[in-house]
Amino acid sequence: MRSLDRKRVLVTRTRHQASDLATRLEGLGAIPILIPTIEIVPPGSYAPLDAALVELENYDWLVFTSANAVDIFHQRHQNLGQPQKSGTPRPDSRARTSAKSPLPKIAVIGPATAKAVQGIGLQVDLIPPRYIADSLADALAPEAPGKRILLVRAAEARDVLPETLAAAGATVTIADAYRNRIPPDSVPALRRLFSSPESYPDAITFTSASTARNLIALLETAGATLPRSVTLASIGPITSQALRDLGCEPSIESVEPSIAALVQSLVTHFSQRD
């Protein structure tokens, strides 16, 4: 028997990010239930990000806190070399990677973000020992004095990273690449899932604080509550704290904030319980 055989696991990630987690769960015999509690939408304006990209060679460090930020950075960077709708040409982004105009050093929050950076052909210079913003801030702080740092991230993210770097002597520019929105289409699916104990999932995976907050908000909209019998699997301490702030104690917390570790924590939990 496989370690998660027939366990029904609710995956709350965005639609395009859910496949990796779902595939790993299926490989261990679980039944993934894909109901996103987050969808990625554009920020209020791309103007701050585009303005930063035009002078990218003037920054000493480029910092990413998610793979989504990397993807959107790459899209906007490429677009700088395309003519605007009005027909006015924008600066050629390819010039930013020449020997005269090298890209800044790159710091990322963890392996998934590093993989996204490598996927667009760039090199990562710094990954913190723990894959959370606090650890990234501590790892980058010694490099901060007198440096210009561009932080590409989600709107309304925690400010611990830019505040720490600014306190360490850096000039920090924050450029919102996207924002997270609660997908209203998930309400009917959650209402059905939590309509009776027979349909409850065995576990719910939370891969960010936003997935925790948004799930509770969606359940309230659906007129449902989170059953105490369901295992709540958190990817790390920030997500766990978000669950606690919502009155939900996580059943398990991944030893490191990664999808592989999150899945392993589920395996260990159910192996011990069964």
DRENDO-1510 file (C-alpha; in Angstrom, 1 decimal, always signed):
<recs>
REC; n; res; u; v; w
REC; 1; MET; +0.0; +0.0; +0.0 .
REC; 2; ARG; +1.3; +3.5; -0.9 .
REC; 3; SER; +1.9; +5.9; +2.0 .
REC; 4; LEU; -1.0; +8.2; +1.2 .
REC; 5; ASP; -3.3; +5.6; -0.4 .
REC; 6; ARG; -6.8; +7.0; -0.9 .
REC; 7; LYS; -6.2; +10.1; +1.3 .
REC; 8; ARG; -8.2; +13.0; +0.0 .
REC; 9; VAL; -6.0; +16.1; +0.1 .
REC; 10; LEU; -7.3; +19.6; -0.7 .
REC; 11; VAL; -4.7; +21.7; -2.6 .
REC; 12; THR; -5.3; +25.4; -2.2 .
REC; 13; ARG; -2.5; +26.7; -4.5 .
REC; 14; THR; -3.2; +28.8; -7.7 .
REC; 15; ARG; -4.3; +26.8; -10.7 .
REC; 16; HIS; -1.0; +26.9; -12.5 .
REC; 17; GLN; +1.1; +26.1; -9.4 .
REC; 18; ALA; -1.1; +23.2; -8.1 .
REC; 19; SER; +0.2; +20.6; -10.6 .
REC; 20; ASP; +3.6; +19.8; -8.9 .
REC; 21; LEU; +1.9; +19.3; -5.5 .
REC; 22; ALA; -0.9; +17.3; -7.0 .
REC; 23; THR; +1.5; +15.1; -9.0 .
REC; 24; ARG; +3.5; +14.3; -5.9 .
REC; 25; LEU; +0.4; +13.4; -4.0 .
REC; 26; GLU; -1.0; +11.2; -6.7 .
REC; 27; GLY; +2.3; +9.3; -6.9 .
REC; 28; LEU; +1.9; +8.4; -3.3 .
REC; 29; GLY; -1.7; +7.2; -3.7 .
REC; 30; ALA; -3.5; +10.3; -2.6 .
REC; 31; ILE; -6.5; +11.9; -4.3 .
REC; 32; PRO; -5.8; +15.6; -4.8 .
REC; 33; ILE; -8.8; +18.0; -4.7 .
REC; 34; LEU; -7.8; +21.2; -6.6 .
REC; 35; ILE; -9.7; +24.2; -5.3 .
REC; 36; PRO; -7.5; +27.3; -5.6 .
REC; 37; THR; -7.8; +30.0; -2.8 .
REC; 38; ILE; -5.5; +32.3; -4.7 .
REC; 39; GLU; -5.4; +33.6; -8.2 .
REC; 40; ILE; -2.6; +35.8; -9.6 .
REC; 41; VAL; -3.8; +39.1; -11.2 .
REC; 42; PRO; -1.9; +42.3; -12.3 .
REC; 43; PRO; -1.0; +44.9; -9.7 .
REC; 44; GLY; -2.7; +48.3; -9.7 .
REC; 45; SER; +0.0; +49.5; -12.1 .
REC; 46; TYR; +3.1; +48.1; -13.7 .
REC; 47; ALA; +4.6; +51.6; -13.9 .
REC; 48; PRO; +7.0; +51.2; -10.8 .
REC; 49; LEU; +8.2; +47.9; -12.1 .
REC; 50; ASP; +8.7; +49.1; -15.6 .
REC; 51; ALA; +10.5; +52.2; -14.4 .
REC; 52; ALA; +12.9; +50.1; -12.3 .
REC; 53; LEU; +13.6; +47.8; -15.2 .
REC; 54; VAL; +14.6; +50.7; -17.5 .
REC; 55; GLU; +17.5; +51.4; -15.0 .
REC; 56; LEU; +18.1; +47.9; -13.9 .
REC; 57; GLU; +21.9; +48.2; -14.4 .
REC; 58; ASN; +21.9; +50.8; -11.7 .
REC; 59; TYR; +20.9; +48.4; -9.0 .
REC; 60; ASP; +23.4; +46.3; -7.0 .
REC; 61; TRP; +20.9; +43.5; -6.0 .
REC; 62; LEU; +17.7; +42.1; -7.5 .
REC; 63; VAL; +15.6; +40.3; -5.0 .
REC; 64; PHE; +12.7; +37.8; -5.7 .
REC; 65; THR; +10.4; +36.4; -3.1 .
REC; 66; SER; +8.4; +34.0; -5.4 .
REC; 67; ALA; +8.5; +32.2; -8.7 .
REC; 68; ASN; +5.5; +34.3; -9.8 .
REC; 69; ALA; +7.6; +37.5; -9.3 .
REC; 70; VAL; +10.4; +36.0; -11.5 .
REC; 71; ASP; +7.9; +35.1; -14.3 .
REC; 72; ILE; +6.4; +38.5; -14.4 .
REC; 73; PHE; +9.8; +40.3; -14.1 .
REC; 74; HIS; +10.9; +38.3; -17.2 .
REC; 75; GLN; +7.7; +39.1; -19.1 .
REC; 76; ARG; +8.0; +42.9; -18.4 .
REC; 77; HIS; +11.8; +42.9; -19.0 .
REC; 78; GLN; +11.2; +41.3; -22.5 .
REC; 79; ASN; +8.4; +43.8; -23.2 .
REC; 80; LEU; +10.8; +46.7; -22.7 .
REC; 81; GLY; +12.3; +45.8; -26.1 .
REC; 82; GLN; +8.9; +45.9; -27.8 .
REC; 83; PRO; +7.3; +49.0; -29.3 .
REC; 84; GLN; +4.5; +50.5; -27.3 .
REC; 85; LYS; +1.0; +50.5; -28.7 .
REC; 86; SER; +1.4; +54.2; -29.6 .
REC; 87; GLY; +4.4; +53.2; -31.7 .
REC; 88; THR; +7.0; +54.7; -29.4 .
REC; 89; PRO; +9.9; +52.3; -29.0 .
REC; 90; ARG; +10.9; +51.4; -25.5 .
REC; 91; PRO; +14.6; +50.8; -24.4 .
REC; 92; ASP; +16.0; +47.5; -25.6 .
REC; 93; SER; +16.1; +45.2; -22.6 .
REC; 94; ARG; +18.7; +43.0; -24.3 .
REC; 95; ALA; +21.2; +45.8; -23.8 .
REC; 96; ARG; +20.9; +45.3; -20.0 .
REC; 97; THR; +22.7; +42.0; -20.2 .
REC; 98; SER; +25.7; +43.2; -22.2 .
REC; 99; ALA; +29.2; +43.4; -20.7 .
REC; 100; LYS; +28.7; +47.2; -20.3 .
REC; 101; SER; +25.4; +46.9; -18.5 .
REC; 102; PRO; +25.4; +43.7; -16.4 .
REC; 103; LEU; +22.4; +42.6; -14.4 .
REC; 104; PRO; +22.7; +43.1; -10.6 .
REC; 105; LYS; +23.4; +40.2; -8.3 .
REC; 106; ILE; +20.3; +38.1; -7.6 .
REC; 107; ALA; +18.9; +36.9; -4.3 .
REC; 108; VAL; +16.0; +34.6; -3.9 .
REC; 109; ILE; +13.9; +33.3; -1.0 .
REC; 110; GLY; +14.3; +29.6; -1.8 .
REC; 111; PRO; +14.9; +26.7; -4.2 .
REC; 112; ALA; +11.6; +27.1; -6.1 .
REC; 113; THR; +12.3; +30.7; -6.8 .
REC; 114; ALA; +15.9; +29.9; -7.7 .
REC; 115; LYS; +14.7; +27.3; -10.2 .
REC; 116; ALA; +12.5; +30.0; -11.8 .
REC; 117; VAL; +15.4; +32.4; -12.1 .
REC; 118; GLN; +17.6; +29.7; -13.7 .
REC; 119; GLY; +14.7; +28.9; -16.0 .
REC; 120; ILE; +15.0; +32.4; -17.6 .
REC; 121; GLY; +18.7; +32.0; -18.0 .
REC; 122; LEU; +20.0; +33.9; -15.0 .
REC; 123; GLN; +22.3; +33.0; -12.1 .
REC; 124; VAL; +21.4; +33.1; -8.4 .
REC; 125; ASP; +24.0; +34.6; -6.1 .
REC; 126; LEU; +22.3; +34.2; -2.7 .
REC; 127; ILE; +19.8; +31.8; -1.2 .
REC; 128; PRO; +19.1; +32.0; +2.6 .
REC; 129; PRO; +19.6; +29.0; +4.9 .
REC; 130; ARG; +15.8; +29.2; +5.8 .
REC; 131; TYR; +13.4; +29.8; +3.0 .
REC; 132; ILE; +11.5; +32.7; +4.6 .
REC; 133; ALA; +11.7; +36.5; +4.2 .
REC; 134; ASP; +13.2; +36.9; +7.7 .
REC; 135; SER; +16.1; +34.6; +6.8 .
REC; 136; LEU; +16.6; +36.3; +3.4 .
REC; 137; ALA; +16.7; +39.7; +5.1 .
REC; 138; ASP; +19.4; +38.5; +7.6 .
REC; 139; ALA; +21.5; +36.9; +4.8 .
REC; 140; LEU; +21.4; +39.9; +2.6 .
REC; 141; ALA; +21.8; +42.6; +5.3 .
REC; 142; PRO; +25.6; +42.4; +5.3 .
REC; 143; GLU; +25.5; +43.3; +1.6 .
REC; 144; ALA; +23.1; +46.2; +2.1 .
REC; 145; PRO; +25.1; +49.2; +3.3 .
REC; 146; GLY; +25.3; +51.8; +0.5 .
REC; 147; LYS; +23.7; +49.5; -2.0 .
REC; 148; ARG; +20.6; +49.9; -4.2 .
REC; 149; ILE; +18.3; +46.9; -4.0 .
REC; 150; LEU; +15.3; +46.2; -6.3 .
REC; 151; LEU; +12.7; +44.0; -4.6 .
REC; 152; VAL; +10.2; +42.4; -7.0 .
REC; 153; ARG; +7.3; +40.9; -5.1 .
REC; 154; ALA; +3.6; +40.6; -4.6 .
REC; 155; ALA; +1.6; +43.6; -3.6 .
REC; 156; GLU; +0.7; +43.8; +0.1 .
REC; 157; ALA; +3.5; +41.4; +1.1 .
REC; 158; ARG; +5.1; +41.5; +4.6 .
REC; 159; ASP; +7.5; +44.4; +5.0 .
REC; 160; VAL; +10.2; +42.6; +7.1 .
REC; 161; LEU; +12.5; +42.3; +4.1 .
REC; 162; PRO; +12.6; +45.9; +2.8 .
REC; 163; GLU; +12.6; +47.3; +6.4 .
REC; 164; THR; +15.5; +45.2; +7.5 .
REC; 165; LEU; +17.5; +46.1; +4.4 .
REC; 166; ALA; +16.8; +49.8; +4.7 .
REC; 167; ALA; +17.8; +49.7; +8.3 .
REC; 168; ALA; +21.0; +48.0; +7.3 .
REC; 169; GLY; +21.8; +51.0; +5.0 .
REC; 170; ALA; +20.4; +50.0; +1.6 .
REC; 171; THR; +18.2; +52.1; -0.7 .
REC; 172; VAL; +15.3; +49.7; -1.4 .
REC; 173; THR; +12.9; +50.0; -4.3 .
REC; 174; ILE; +9.8; +47.9; -4.1 .
REC; 175; ALA; +8.2; +47.0; -7.4 .
REC; 176; ASP; +4.9; +45.1; -7.3 .
REC; 177; ALA; +4.8; +42.4; -10.0 .
REC; 178; TYR; +1.3; +41.0; -9.1 .
REC; 179; ARG; -1.3; +40.8; -6.5 .
REC; 180; ASN; -3.2; +37.8; -5.0 .
REC; 181; ARG; -7.0; +37.7; -5.3 .
REC; 182; ILE; -9.5; +35.4; -3.8 .
REC; 183; PRO; -11.2; +33.4; -6.7 .
REC; 184; PRO; -15.0; +33.6; -6.3 .
REC; 185; ASP; -15.5; +30.5; -8.5 .
REC; 186; SER; -14.1; +28.4; -5.6 .
REC; 187; VAL; -17.0; +29.1; -3.3 .
REC; 188; PRO; -19.5; +26.6; -4.9 .
REC; 189; ALA; -16.7; +23.9; -4.9 .
REC; 190; LEU; -15.9; +24.4; -1.3 .
REC; 191; ARG; -19.6; +24.5; -0.3 .
REC; 192; ARG; -20.0; +21.0; -1.9 .
REC; 193; LEU; -16.8; +19.7; -0.4 .
REC; 194; PHE; -17.7; +20.7; +3.2 .
REC; 195; SER; -21.4; +19.9; +2.8 .
REC; 196; SER; -21.2; +16.7; +4.9 .
REC; 197; PRO; -18.6; +14.6; +6.7 .
REC; 198; GLU; -18.7; +12.0; +4.0 .
REC; 199; SER; -17.2; +14.5; +1.5 .
REC; 200; TYR; -14.6; +16.1; +3.8 .
REC; 201; PRO; -11.0; +15.9; +2.7 .
REC; 202; ASP; -8.5; +14.1; +5.0 .
REC; 203; ALA; -6.1; +16.9; +4.8 .
REC; 204; ILE; -5.7; +20.5; +3.5 .
REC; 205; THR; -2.3; +21.8; +2.3 .
REC; 206; PHE; -1.4; +25.5; +2.9 .
REC; 207; THR; +1.5; +26.8; +1.0 .
REC; 208; SER; +1.4; +30.4; +2.1 .
REC; 209; ALA; -0.3; +32.7; +4.6 .
REC; 210; SER; -2.5; +33.9; +1.9 .
REC; 211; THR; -3.9; +30.4; +1.1 .
REC; 212; ALA; -4.8; +30.1; +4.8 .
REC; 213; ARG; -6.5; +33.5; +5.1 .
REC; 214; ASN; -8.3; +33.1; +1.8 .
REC; 215; LEU; -9.6; +29.6; +2.5 .
REC; 216; ILE; -11.2; +30.8; +5.7 .
REC; 217; ALA; -12.7; +33.8; +3.9 .
REC; 218; LEU; -14.1; +31.5; +1.1 .
REC; 219; LEU; -15.5; +29.1; +3.7 .
REC; 220; GLU; -17.3; +32.0; +5.4 .
REC; 221; THR; -18.7; +33.1; +2.1 .
REC; 222; ALA; -19.8; +29.5; +1.4 .
REC; 223; GLY; -21.5; +29.3; +4.8 .
REC; 224; ALA; -19.1; +26.4; +5.8 .
REC; 225; THR; -16.7; +25.9; +8.7 .
REC; 226; LEU; -13.4; +24.1; +8.9 .
REC; 227; PRO; -14.0; +20.6; +10.5 .
REC; 228; ARG; -11.7; +19.8; +13.4 .
REC; 229; SER; -11.2; +16.3; +12.0 .
REC; 230; VAL; -9.3; +17.5; +8.9 .
REC; 231; THR; -5.5; +17.6; +9.0 .
REC; 232; LEU; -4.1; +21.1; +8.4 .
REC; 233; ALA; -0.7; +20.8; +6.7 .
REC; 234; SER; +1.4; +24.0; +6.8 .
REC; 235; ILE; +4.4; +24.6; +4.6 .
REC; 236; GLY; +6.3; +26.7; +7.2 .
REC; 237; PRO; +6.2; +29.0; +10.3 .
REC; 238; ILE; +4.7; +32.1; +8.6 .
REC; 239; THR; +1.9; +30.0; +7.2 .
REC; 240; SER; +1.4; +28.3; +10.6 .
REC; 241; GLN; +1.2; +31.6; +12.4 .
REC; 242; ALA; -1.4; +32.8; +9.9 .
REC; 243; LEU; -3.5; +29.7; +10.7 .
REC; 244; ARG; -3.2; +30.3; +14.4 .
REC; 245; ASP; -4.2; +34.0; +13.9 .
REC; 246; LEU; -7.3; +32.6; +12.3 .
REC; 247; GLY; -8.0; +30.3; +15.2 .
REC; 248; CYS; -6.8; +27.2; +13.4 .
REC; 249; GLU; -3.9; +25.2; +14.9 .
REC; 250; PRO; -1.9; +23.5; +12.2 .
REC; 251; SER; -1.7; +19.7; +12.6 .
REC; 252; ILE; +1.7; +19.5; +11.0 .
REC; 253; GLU; +4.4; +21.9; +9.8 .
REC; 254; SER; +6.9; +21.1; +7.1 .
REC; 255; VAL; +10.5; +20.9; +8.3 .
REC; 256; GLU; +11.4; +23.4; +5.5 .
REC; 257; PRO; +9.2; +25.6; +3.3 .
REC; 258; SER; +9.2; +23.4; +0.1 .
REC; 259; ILE; +6.6; +21.3; -1.7 .
REC; 260; ALA; +8.7; +18.1; -1.3 .
REC; 261; ALA; +9.0; +18.6; +2.5 .
REC; 262; LEU; +5.3; +19.4; +2.8 .
REC; 263; VAL; +4.4; +16.1; +1.1 .
REC; 264; GLN; +6.8; +14.3; +3.3 .
REC; 265; SER; +5.2; +15.8; +6.4 .
REC; 266; LEU; +1.9; +14.4; +5.2 .
REC; 267; VAL; +3.4; +11.0; +4.7 .
REC; 268; THR; +5.0; +11.0; +8.2 .
REC; 269; HIS; +1.8; +12.2; +9.8 .
REC; 270; PHE; -0.5; +9.6; +8.3 .
REC; 271; SER; +2.0; +6.8; +8.7 .
REC; 272; GLN; +2.1; +7.5; +12.4 .
REC; 273; ARG; -1.6; +7.9; +12.7 .
REC; 274; ASP; -2.5; +4.8; +10.7 .
</recs>
